[in-house]
Each structure stands twice: as structure tokens, then as C-alpha cells.
Amino acid sequence: MVGFSLGKSTLCLMLGASMVVAVDPSPADKKFWDDKCKAKHGQLYSMVFDSNGKPTTTCRAPPFKGCYWGPYTNPKTNQPGCCEKGNGEFSTDPIATLEGGCCVKPQKYSFDVGANQGGCCPQGQHLSWDTSVQPLLRDGKCCDPGFDTSVDKATKQSYCCPQGLSYVSDPATLKGDCCEPGKIFSIDAGTGKGECCDNGQVYSIDPSTGKGSCCAANAEFKCDCKCTPKPPVDYNPECPKNHLQIIENGGKKWKIFCELINHGANDISITPNVPNHGQCINNCAKDSKCVRAIYNANIKTCYLRTHGNKEDAKTPGGYASAHLIEDSNNANTAAPPQSSPPATAPPATSPPASNPPPSSPPTTNVPSTDAPSTAPPQSSGSPGDIGDPKHCPDVGNRHVDVGGVMYEIQCTKGVSENFPDYRVASAADIGECAALCTADPKCQGVNFYDDGGSDGCLMMSEHEYPATGTPRPGDNLISAVPIKKR
């Protein structure tokens, strides 16, 4: 039995008691994916669809009828061939002269013998793969003479490093550089600058001179140009252990409130990448105007204020708050920690630390003045509902919590095409697309094509934060990338 219908055509073949149904994509879907193949490979390419009418990851071109750039003889196979209009002219690798391919000028063909793969590079550069990473990444990298490709083990991104060096990133910040074998890349917490250090050392910069050096983990670099021991560590409170207790830090006394907050402006500073509440309190102690140090352990952010220390924190929220009691240098006694009053457990109804206080406004596009301004926004309904706005340009440059995963949303950057999309799905907006990613443990970020078409949610299996891909002209692209690798 053979049947046809308008719209999506259906071919049915009845063989005994079994039936095979092949579904073609809609004209709109076919054009959408064919355009992507043309943009990436050339005008003669089109998308291959599976039997369900869904796009695969393969782009193909029809057999050419004649040579646009003229025939050539492949030196490896001695077989004739020709380059299509979109593929340029045939050239061979200057060293592996039997390896060649079609490249658009001024690019030339380059072949990596170690990886047994090749491709096109700007003239003067060579294509290489980091063969220490197995399996090899899909795409190599074009590097200048004297440089080879090195893959950062943490981010799986490729970089060009001087021969003999490898790219290494700091695990906390994912910033990195090309380092000698056996070295690590370490970031100075105060300045965010980094350097390659021996394993077990940390990079430290003296803020008074701007000079830095690699020091032992328990030392810091000072302006006398030598490594000196750090001063004793001030008391670092723990929640819920130190709830309602008085501790000493930075020569001052502080009362600790766990999972409680009083709303107000963070009028001194908001500082990310602070390792713990003790360091946050110490930063406050160094500022004569600071009387409150609020800390969000989930995103390691410190909020300092000039007000609010004379009132107990009362509103449930995912923060630890330290209220200045007195300067212990002028006190007769000071012993961390002290019970005042007897410690009690934090409120049982407190929300998780990744959410803002429940009294915060339900919308996520306007930062609440009722809580630290960089706290993750609160979900406003069903999974994937990130509130308004949902479209570019207003939705960009935001951090949103979708199903317990913190995403950064960008309008001008997408997940790089160097990372393959492993699954395509249908979503109404970037919020739903991010929710599908959260539900899939393999998903490390999404590109969402906000053009009203179906199957516009592309899920990626490789993590890239921040996103570095640039959308093609005309693409209404929104990306959502977890700020931490899942």
C-alpha cells in the first residue's frame, strides 16, 4: 500500500503484518536546517533527516556535475577530482605532501601526521590536535609556527601554546595559561591575576606594589620581595553550628545569624569569589564604616553594609549574616566563639541558600533591594518559567536559577560551534530550553534560536563558561550556560 498526503508526506509500505512509516520534515523545518548546513559548509549542502523527520548531525552535498575550480589529481590516491564552488582550490600540506584537500583562498590545506587528520588553515599556520586527549576533539586548531594545540583538561577547550608547554586552568576560576610540564596555574584572589607555579604553590600579589610571586600555600608575597608567613587565621563561623553565637574576627566581635537576613542596600561592596564567611567578615573588619558582613555560600559572594548591625536578623533567607558588636581591641575579654544567647537551630522553614528571601519580588528581571543584589533570582512558577523578559536584548546578561542549576543567559554570545550539539528539542523560550537542559544530566549548556520555529533548542554536551561563540548575521540566538560544569 502506498499513500501520500499534502504537508508532511507519508510513505507506508505494508509487508505482511509489519508497517514502516517514513516522515518528511515540514518545508519550514527543512529550510531552517538546510540554511544552517549552507552557512557552515557551503550553498550546495543540506541537512540529512532521520525516518522521523528529525534533523541529524550530518550535512551532505549532492554529487557535483563538473569542476567549478578545475580538475586535480589526488597525489595520495592518484585519482582525479575537483573542488566545488564553496570549497575553493586543491592544495597539499607542505610537509606531508601526499595529503591534500580543497580550501577557500587564502587558506591552505594542513595535515597533522600525529593525529592523522587535516583541514584548512590561514596561510602560514598549521592545523594540529592535542593527541594526549583521547578520543581526539572533533576540530583541531590552527596555530602559528612554533606553537601546537593544547587542550585544557578542565574545560576541554583548545589553545595554541609554544611547543613543549601545555594549557592549564585554575579550577576555581577556569582562567589559565600555557605552563611548563608539571606546573599549575594559580590565581591571586585579591587581583584575579595568575601565573604558572609549581604544584603545591599559590600565586600571591602584594597590593601595595602590584608585584607577585609563587609562594607556599601558607604564605603570601609582601613588598619586601620575599615570602612571609600569613597572620593567624581569624575565626570562620559555620552554619548552623555558630547560629546566634558571638565570634571574633579582625580584632572585632560579631554576632552570627544563620539562614536569616534583614533587607537593605549593600552600600559598601559586593564581592564574588570569597572563599568563606570568615574572609567576608575579615574584609568588613578592615573597613571602619562596615558593620555587617553577609555571605551566600552557594555563590561565594560577600555583601558589606554600613547599617543594620543593631537589629537582629529576622527574615528567613539563604544567607549568613555577621553583625558588628564591638571592637575587641578595646574590650576586656574576647574569646571566639561565645554563646550569647544560647545557640538555637536556624528556622526550619528557611529556603535553600541558592534562593533569595521569600519576600523578594517574584519577577527576576529587576534586582530586589530586599536582598543582596547578586543573589540568584527566584523561580516564579513552573520549571523553565524565568519570568519576564524572555527575549533579547532584555533577557541577556542575567544569572537565573532553573531547577537548581544557575545559568548565565547571553544574547550576544552562544556556545561555540567547536562543541557538537548532541540533542535537539522543542521549546517555547530560553527558560523552557534551560529547563530541558537541567532535566538532562549530560547537558552542559544550550543555544536557543528564538525565531518561532520548532526544534530550536540545541543542547550541548561540552561545558564552555563563559560562552565564546558569535552568532551568524540574522540568527536570533540566546544561550544559557551553567556557571559551573555539571
C-alpha positions as CSV (number, residue, x, y, z in Angstrom):
1,M,0.0,0.0,0.0
2,V,1.4,3.4,-0.9
3,G,-0.2,6.7,0.4
4,F,0.7,10.4,0.0
5,S,-0.6,13.4,1.8
6,L,0.0,17.2,1.5
7,G,2.2,19.0,4.0
8,K,4.5,16.3,5.6
9,S,4.4,13.4,3.1
10,T,3.9,9.9,4.4
11,L,5.0,6.7,2.7
12,C,3.6,3.5,4.0
13,L,4.9,0.1,2.9
14,M,2.8,-2.9,4.0
15,L,4.9,-6.0,4.3
16,G,2.9,-8.9,5.8
17,A,1.8,-7.7,9.2
18,S,4.5,-5.0,9.6
19,M,4.4,-1.4,8.6
20,V,7.3,1.1,8.1
21,V,6.4,4.8,8.2
22,A,8.8,7.5,6.9
23,V,8.0,11.1,7.8
24,D,9.4,14.0,5.9
25,P,10.2,17.3,7.7
26,S,7.9,20.3,7.1
27,P,9.1,22.8,4.5
28,A,9.8,25.3,7.2
29,D,11.9,22.8,9.3
30,K,13.8,21.7,6.2
31,K,14.7,25.2,5.2
32,F,15.7,26.1,8.8
33,W,18.2,23.2,9.0
34,D,19.4,23.4,5.3
35,D,20.3,27.0,5.9
36,K,22.5,26.0,8.8
37,C,24.3,23.5,6.7
38,K,24.8,26.1,3.9
39,A,26.1,28.6,6.4
40,K,28.6,26.2,7.8
41,H,29.7,24.2,4.7
42,G,28.5,26.0,1.6
43,Q,25.5,26.6,-0.6
44,L,25.4,23.0,-2.0
45,Y,24.9,21.4,1.4
46,S,21.7,20.3,3.0
47,M,20.7,18.6,6.3
48,V,20.1,14.8,6.5
49,F,16.9,13.9,8.3
50,D,16.0,10.6,10.0
51,S,12.9,8.5,9.4
52,N,11.0,10.6,12.0
53,G,11.6,13.8,10.1
54,K,14.1,15.0,12.8
55,P,17.5,16.6,11.8
56,T,20.7,14.5,12.3
57,T,24.2,16.0,12.7
58,T,25.1,15.3,9.1
59,C,25.2,17.8,6.3
60,R,25.6,16.5,2.7
61,A,26.0,17.9,-0.7
62,P,24.7,16.4,-4.0
63,P,27.3,15.0,-6.4
64,F,28.8,17.8,-8.4
65,K,28.4,17.9,-12.2
66,G,31.7,19.3,-13.4
67,C,34.5,21.2,-11.7
68,Y,34.0,24.8,-10.7
69,W,37.7,25.3,-9.9
70,G,39.1,22.8,-12.5
71,P,40.2,19.2,-12.0
72,Y,43.1,17.9,-9.9
73,T,44.8,14.6,-9.3
74,N,44.9,13.5,-5.7
75,P,48.7,12.7,-5.1
76,K,47.8,10.0,-2.4
77,T,45.3,8.0,-4.5
78,N,46.3,9.2,-8.0
79,Q,42.5,9.6,-8.6
80,P,41.0,12.6,-10.4
81,G,38.8,15.1,-8.5
82,C,37.5,18.6,-8.5
83,C,36.6,21.3,-5.9
84,E,33.1,22.7,-5.7
85,K,32.4,26.4,-5.8
86,G,32.1,26.7,-2.0
87,N,35.2,24.6,-1.2
88,G,37.9,26.6,-3.2
89,E,41.1,25.1,-4.7
90,F,43.0,21.9,-4.0
91,S,46.3,22.3,-2.1
92,T,48.6,19.9,-0.2
93,D,50.4,20.1,3.1
94,P,53.9,21.5,2.7
95,I,55.5,18.6,4.7
96,A,53.1,15.7,4.3
97,T,52.9,16.3,0.5
98,L,50.6,13.3,-0.2
99,E,47.9,14.8,2.0
100,G,45.6,17.5,0.5
101,G,42.2,18.9,0.2
102,C,40.0,21.8,-1.1
103,C,40.4,25.1,0.7
104,V,39.0,28.6,0.1
105,K,41.7,31.2,-0.6
106,P,43.8,32.4,1.1
107,Q,43.6,29.2,3.3
108,K,45.8,26.2,2.5
109,Y,45.5,22.6,3.4
110,S,47.4,21.4,6.6
111,F,47.8,17.9,7.9
112,D,48.7,16.7,11.4
113,V,50.6,13.5,11.0
114,G,50.4,12.5,14.7
115,A,46.6,12.9,14.7
116,N,46.2,11.6,11.1
117,Q,43.8,14.4,10.4
118,G,43.8,17.5,8.3
119,G,41.9,20.6,7.3
120,C,42.2,24.2,6.1
121,C,44.2,27.0,7.9
122,P,45.2,30.6,7.1
123,Q,48.4,30.7,5.1
124,G,51.4,30.4,7.3
125,Q,49.6,28.5,10.1
126,H,49.3,24.7,10.6
127,L,46.5,22.6,11.9
128,S,47.2,20.4,14.9
129,W,45.4,18.3,17.6
130,D,46.4,17.6,21.2
131,T,47.0,13.8,20.9
132,S,47.2,13.4,24.7
133,V,43.4,13.8,24.8
134,Q,41.6,10.7,23.6
135,P,39.4,10.5,21.8
136,L,40.5,13.5,19.8
137,L,38.3,16.5,19.8
138,R,36.3,17.0,16.6
139,D,38.1,20.1,15.4
140,G,41.8,20.9,15.6
141,K,43.2,24.4,15.9
142,C,45.3,26.5,13.5
143,C,48.5,27.7,15.2
144,D,51.4,29.9,14.2
145,P,54.9,28.3,13.6
146,G,56.5,27.2,16.9
147,F,53.1,26.6,18.5
148,D,51.0,23.5,18.9
149,T,47.4,22.8,20.1
150,S,46.9,22.1,23.8
151,V,43.6,21.1,25.3
152,D,42.7,22.3,28.8
153,K,41.8,19.2,30.7
154,A,39.2,21.1,32.8
155,T,37.3,23.0,30.1
156,K,38.1,20.8,27.0
157,Q,38.9,23.9,25.1
158,S,41.8,24.1,22.6
159,Y,44.6,26.7,22.8
160,C,47.8,27.4,20.9
161,C,50.8,27.1,23.2
162,P,54.6,27.3,22.5
163,Q,55.9,23.8,21.7
164,G,56.6,21.9,24.9
165,L,54.1,23.8,27.0
166,S,50.5,22.8,28.0
167,Y,47.5,24.9,28.7
168,V,46.4,24.6,32.4
169,S,43.5,26.5,34.1
170,D,42.8,27.4,37.7
171,P,39.9,25.0,38.8
172,A,38.1,27.7,40.8
173,T,38.1,30.5,38.1
174,L,38.8,28.5,34.9
175,K,41.3,31.2,33.9
176,G,44.6,29.7,32.6
177,D,47.8,30.0,30.6
178,C,50.4,27.9,28.8
179,C,52.7,26.3,31.5
180,E,55.7,24.1,31.6
181,P,55.2,20.4,32.3
182,G,54.3,19.7,36.0
183,K,53.2,23.2,36.8
184,I,49.7,24.5,37.7
185,F,48.0,27.8,37.0
186,S,47.2,29.8,40.2
187,I,45.1,32.9,40.6
188,D,45.7,35.7,43.2
189,A,42.4,36.1,45.0
190,G,42.8,39.8,45.5
191,T,43.6,40.9,41.9
192,G,42.3,38.0,39.8
193,K,45.8,37.8,38.0
194,G,47.5,34.5,37.6
195,E,50.8,32.8,37.0
196,C,52.2,29.3,36.4
197,C,53.5,27.9,39.7
198,D,55.0,24.6,41.0
199,N,52.4,22.1,42.2
200,G,51.5,22.9,45.8
201,Q,52.3,26.6,45.5
202,V,49.9,29.6,45.0
203,Y,50.4,32.9,43.2
204,S,50.3,35.9,45.5
205,I,50.5,39.7,44.7
206,D,51.4,42.4,47.1
207,P,48.6,45.0,46.7
208,S,50.9,47.9,47.7
209,T,53.4,47.2,44.9
210,G,51.5,45.1,42.4
211,K,54.4,42.7,42.3
212,G,53.8,39.0,42.7
213,S,55.4,35.6,43.1
214,C,54.6,31.9,43.6
215,C,54.6,31.1,47.4
216,A,53.9,28.2,49.6
217,A,50.2,27.6,50.3
218,N,50.6,29.0,53.8
219,A,52.5,32.2,52.8
220,E,51.8,35.4,50.9
221,F,54.0,37.8,48.9
222,K,55.0,41.1,50.6
223,C,56.6,44.3,49.4
224,D,59.9,43.2,50.9
225,C,60.1,40.8,47.9
226,K,60.1,37.6,50.0
227,C,57.5,35.1,51.1
228,T,56.4,35.7,54.7
229,P,54.0,33.6,56.9
230,K,50.4,34.8,56.9
231,P,49.0,36.2,60.1
232,P,46.8,33.8,62.2
233,V,43.5,32.9,60.5
234,D,40.6,34.7,62.1
235,Y,37.6,32.6,63.3
236,N,35.5,31.3,60.4
237,P,31.9,30.8,61.5
238,E,29.9,27.7,60.4
239,C,26.2,27.4,60.0
240,P,24.1,26.1,61.7
241,K,26.8,25.5,64.4
242,N,27.5,29.1,65.3
243,H,24.0,30.4,64.9
244,L,23.3,33.3,67.4
245,Q,26.9,32.9,68.8
246,I,29.5,35.7,69.2
247,I,32.8,35.2,67.4
248,E,36.0,37.2,67.0
249,N,37.4,38.2,63.6
250,G,39.7,41.0,62.5
251,G,40.1,42.3,66.1
252,K,36.3,42.8,66.4
253,K,33.3,40.9,67.8
254,W,30.4,39.7,65.6
255,K,27.1,38.1,66.3
256,I,26.3,35.4,63.7
257,F,22.8,34.7,62.2
258,C,22.3,31.6,60.0
259,E,19.7,31.5,57.3
260,L,18.4,34.9,58.4
261,I,18.7,38.4,56.9
262,N,17.4,41.9,57.2
263,H,16.8,43.6,53.9
264,G,18.6,46.7,52.8
265,A,21.2,48.2,50.4
266,N,24.7,46.7,50.1
267,D,26.2,50.2,50.2
268,I,29.9,49.3,50.6
269,S,30.6,46.4,48.2
270,I,29.5,43.2,46.6
271,T,32.5,40.8,46.1
272,P,32.3,37.4,44.3
273,N,34.8,34.5,44.7
274,V,35.2,35.0,48.5
275,P,36.1,31.5,49.9
276,N,34.1,31.6,53.2
277,H,32.2,33.8,55.6
278,G,35.3,34.3,57.8
279,Q,37.1,36.0,55.0
280,C,34.0,38.1,54.2
281,I,33.9,39.2,57.9
282,N,37.6,40.0,57.8
283,N,37.1,42.2,54.8
284,C,34.4,44.1,56.7
285,A,36.7,44.4,59.8
286,K,39.3,46.3,57.7
287,D,36.7,49.0,56.7
288,S,35.9,51.4,59.5
289,K,32.5,52.1,58.1
290,C,31.5,48.4,57.8
291,V,29.2,46.9,60.4
292,R,27.6,43.9,58.6
293,A,29.1,41.1,56.6
294,I,26.6,39.0,54.7
295,Y,27.6,35.8,52.9
296,N,26.0,33.5,50.3
297,A,27.9,30.2,50.5
298,N,26.2,28.8,47.3
299,I,27.7,31.5,45.0
300,K,30.6,32.5,47.3
301,T,29.6,36.2,47.3
302,C,30.2,38.7,50.1
303,Y,28.0,41.7,50.8
304,L,29.2,44.6,53.0
305,R,27.0,47.2,54.6
306,T,27.3,50.4,56.8
307,H,24.0,49.8,58.6
308,G,21.7,47.2,60.2
309,N,24.0,45.7,62.9
310,K,21.9,46.9,65.9
311,E,18.9,44.8,64.9
312,D,18.7,41.0,65.0
313,A,18.2,39.4,61.6
314,K,14.6,38.1,61.4
315,T,13.6,37.3,57.8
316,P,14.4,33.7,56.5
317,G,16.8,33.7,53.7
318,G,19.7,31.7,52.2
319,Y,22.5,33.9,53.8
320,A,24.7,34.0,56.9
321,S,24.9,37.5,58.4
322,A,27.5,38.8,60.9
323,H,26.6,41.9,62.9
324,L,29.4,44.0,64.5
325,I,29.1,44.0,68.3
326,E,32.3,45.8,69.3
327,D,36.0,46.3,68.7
328,S,37.7,43.6,70.8
329,N,40.9,45.7,70.9
330,N,39.0,47.9,73.4
331,A,37.3,45.1,75.2
332,N,38.4,43.4,78.4
333,T,37.6,39.9,77.1
334,A,37.5,38.3,73.7
335,A,37.3,34.6,73.1
336,P,35.8,33.1,70.0
337,P,33.1,31.8,70.0
338,Q,30.9,32.7,72.9
339,S,27.2,31.9,73.4
340,S,25.0,35.0,73.5
341,P,22.3,34.0,73.8
342,P,22.3,30.1,73.8
343,A,22.5,28.8,70.2
344,T,19.3,27.6,68.6
345,A,18.8,25.9,65.3
346,P,18.1,28.2,62.3
347,P,14.5,28.4,61.2
348,A,13.3,25.1,59.8
349,T,11.4,26.9,57.1
350,S,14.4,28.7,55.7
351,P,14.7,28.3,51.9
352,P,17.8,26.8,50.3
353,A,20.8,29.1,50.1
354,S,20.5,29.3,46.3
355,N,17.2,31.2,46.6
356,P,16.6,34.8,47.6
357,P,14.4,35.7,50.6
358,P,10.8,34.7,50.1
359,S,9.7,38.3,50.5
360,S,11.7,39.3,47.4
361,P,9.6,40.4,44.3
362,P,8.5,37.4,42.1
363,T,9.9,38.9,38.9
364,T,13.6,38.2,38.1
365,N,14.4,41.0,35.6
366,V,14.6,43.7,38.3
367,P,17.1,43.1,41.1
368,S,15.4,43.2,44.6
369,T,16.6,45.8,47.0
370,D,15.3,43.5,49.8
371,A,18.3,41.1,49.5
372,P,21.9,41.2,48.2
373,S,21.7,42.4,44.6
374,T,23.6,39.5,43.1
375,A,21.7,36.7,44.8
376,P,20.2,34.2,42.3
377,P,16.7,35.2,41.2
378,Q,13.7,33.2,42.5
379,S,11.8,30.9,40.2
380,S,8.3,32.2,39.6
381,G,6.3,29.1,38.7
382,S,6.6,26.0,36.6
383,P,10.0,24.6,35.6
384,G,11.6,26.9,33.0
385,D,9.5,29.9,33.9
386,I,12.2,32.6,34.4
387,G,9.7,35.5,34.4
388,D,9.9,38.4,32.1
389,P,11.7,39.4,30.0
390,K,12.3,36.2,27.9
391,H,13.6,37.7,24.7
392,C,16.7,39.6,23.6
393,P,18.0,42.1,24.2
394,D,16.5,42.5,27.7
395,V,16.9,38.9,28.7
396,G,20.7,39.0,28.3
397,N,23.5,39.4,30.9
398,R,21.4,37.7,33.6
399,H,22.0,34.8,36.1
400,V,18.9,32.7,36.6
401,D,18.2,29.6,38.7
402,V,16.4,27.0,36.6
403,G,15.6,23.8,38.5
404,G,18.5,24.3,40.9
405,V,21.1,25.0,38.2
406,M,22.5,28.5,37.9
407,Y,22.7,29.7,34.3
408,E,24.2,32.7,32.6
409,I,22.0,34.0,29.8
410,Q,23.6,35.9,26.9
411,C,22.2,37.5,23.7
412,T,25.5,38.2,22.0
413,K,27.4,35.0,22.7
414,G,26.4,31.4,22.1
415,V,28.0,28.0,22.9
416,S,30.9,27.6,20.5
417,E,30.3,25.6,17.3
418,N,33.5,23.7,18.2
419,F,31.2,21.8,20.6
420,P,28.7,19.5,18.9
421,D,25.0,19.7,19.8
422,Y,24.1,16.2,20.9
423,R,20.4,16.6,21.1
424,V,17.7,18.9,19.5
425,A,14.5,19.7,21.3
426,S,11.4,21.9,21.0
427,A,11.0,24.8,23.5
428,A,8.8,27.9,23.6
429,D,11.5,30.2,25.0
430,I,15.0,30.2,26.6
431,G,13.5,29.3,30.0
432,E,11.9,26.1,28.8
433,C,15.1,25.3,26.8
434,A,17.2,25.7,30.0
435,A,14.7,23.6,32.0
436,L,15.2,20.7,29.4
437,C,18.9,21.1,30.0
438,T,18.5,20.9,33.8
439,A,16.5,17.7,33.4
440,D,19.3,16.0,31.3
441,P,22.5,15.4,33.4
442,K,24.5,15.2,30.2
443,C,23.6,18.8,29.1
444,Q,26.2,21.5,29.7
445,G,24.5,24.4,28.0
446,V,22.0,25.4,25.3
447,N,21.7,27.6,22.2
448,F,18.1,28.7,21.6
449,Y,17.1,30.1,18.3
450,D,14.3,32.5,19.2
451,D,12.7,32.6,15.7
452,G,9.3,30.8,16.3
453,G,10.4,27.6,14.6
454,S,10.3,24.1,16.0
455,D,13.3,22.2,17.3
456,G,15.1,25.5,18.2
457,C,16.7,24.2,21.4
458,L,20.2,22.8,20.9
459,M,21.7,21.0,23.9
460,M,25.5,20.8,24.2
461,S,27.5,18.0,25.9
462,E,30.6,20.1,26.4
463,H,30.8,22.9,29.1
464,E,32.0,26.4,28.0
465,Y,31.7,29.2,30.5
466,P,31.6,32.0,29.6
467,A,30.2,31.3,26.2
468,T,32.5,32.5,23.3
469,G,30.6,31.7,20.1
470,T,29.4,34.5,17.9
471,P,26.1,34.1,16.2
472,R,25.9,34.4,12.4
473,P,24.1,37.5,11.0
474,G,20.4,37.1,11.2
475,D,20.4,34.4,13.9
476,N,18.2,35.4,16.8
477,L,20.4,33.4,19.2
478,I,20.1,33.2,23.1
479,S,22.4,31.0,25.1
480,A,22.1,29.6,28.6
481,V,25.3,28.1,30.2
482,P,25.7,26.7,33.7
483,I,28.2,28.9,35.6
484,K,29.7,25.7,37.0
485,K,30.2,22.5,35.0
486,R,27.6,19.9,35.9
